[in-house]
Amino acid sequence: MSLRLVVGPLNYSSWSVRPWLALKYSGLPFKTHTIDLFVDPEWHSKVLQFSGAGKVPVLIDDSLSVHESLAICEYVNELAPDAKLWPEDRAQRARARAISSEMLGGFPYLRGELGMNGRARTHSFRPSAEAQKEVARVSEVWSASLQSLGGPYLFGHFTIADCMYFPVVSRFRTYGVELTGDAADYCATMWEHPIVNEWEKLAADSVAIPQYDAPFV
Ligand SMILES: N[C@@H](CCC(=O)N[C@@H](CS)C(=O)NCC(=O)O)C(=O)O
């Protein structure tokens, strides 16, 4: 086994951050290969060398190439079952998969209006009514899980569901989204996780993508 995770700049590439967190948490040795999306003139052809889908992340394991963030997290879970990246209880596992899939396919306004930019901050951002509804839905999803299992992570211990929702935690900080109760506590817990702290350092060193920084200057 020789794992290489192909990612975009981790400050911005929310889909890349998700399996990066899962891999880090798994304890499996892996290398990170960053392609400077939108900055490197060859970025698109470089991504295509790893996946015909033309998007990152991609996990390379010897001759195998796995694209799609959630599929990569599933593969990591199979390689490192001891990390228990999914809850052990079947019903909880079903719910963790459901809310992870909801993240993958949903929240278009949140994703569109609150682009991920881990090191940027603004307090003047006003989300649309649609984005506000999605923020409320995220809080509801978090609260239901935290109330059911008592936290501090969505399913008690850290799982793929936390990896899938972390970019939203980061967006809420970037855009000054005010949270209360369970949602606020959950975000505080995530910001204390050592792997999240490691991501913050990498995000700080990411290449700058001017069009993604423009709303903050
Ligand atoms: N559903 C995919 C989404 C991947 C995706 O959209 N990645 C972005 C970077 S965060 C990308 O490669 N963008 C380049 C492009 O769309 O050309 C996943 O979960 O991995």
The ligand as a MOL file (V3000), in Angstrom:
LIG
                    3D

  0  0  0     0  0            999 V3000
M  V30 BEGIN CTAB
M  V30 COUNTS 20 19 0 0 0
M  V30 BEGIN ATOM
M  V30 1 N -18.0900 15.6580 -5.6140 0
M  V30 2 C -16.6630 15.8870 -5.6850 0
M  V30 3 C -16.4170 17.3840 -5.8430 0
M  V30 4 C -14.9620 17.6700 -6.1760 0
M  V30 5 C -14.7390 19.1390 -6.5430 0
M  V30 6 O -15.6650 19.8580 -7.0060 0
M  V30 7 N -13.4800 19.5800 -6.3600 0
M  V30 8 C -13.0990 20.9400 -6.7210 0
M  V30 9 C -12.0580 21.4680 -5.7340 0
M  V30 10 S -12.7060 21.6660 -4.1140 0
M  V30 11 C -12.4140 20.9320 -8.0640 0
M  V30 12 O -11.6950 20.0080 -8.3900 0
M  V30 13 N -12.6320 21.9860 -8.8480 0
M  V30 14 C -12.0140 22.1240 -10.1090 0
M  V30 15 C -13.0120 22.1730 -11.2310 0
M  V30 16 O -14.2160 22.1020 -10.9460 0
M  V30 17 O -12.5870 22.2740 -12.3860 0
M  V30 18 C -16.0040 15.3110 -4.4180 0
M  V30 19 O -16.7210 15.1080 -3.4310 0
M  V30 20 O -14.8030 15.0050 -4.4310 0
M  V30 END ATOM
M  V30 BEGIN BOND
M  V30 1 1 1 2
M  V30 2 1 2 3
M  V30 3 1 2 18
M  V30 4 1 3 4
M  V30 5 1 4 5
M  V30 6 2 5 6
M  V30 7 1 5 7
M  V30 8 1 7 8
M  V30 9 1 8 9
M  V30 10 1 8 11
M  V30 11 1 9 10
M  V30 12 2 11 12
M  V30 13 1 11 13
M  V30 14 1 13 14
M  V30 15 1 14 15
M  V30 16 2 15 16
M  V30 17 1 15 17
M  V30 18 2 18 19
M  V30 19 1 18 20
M  V30 END BOND
M  V30 END CTAB
M  END
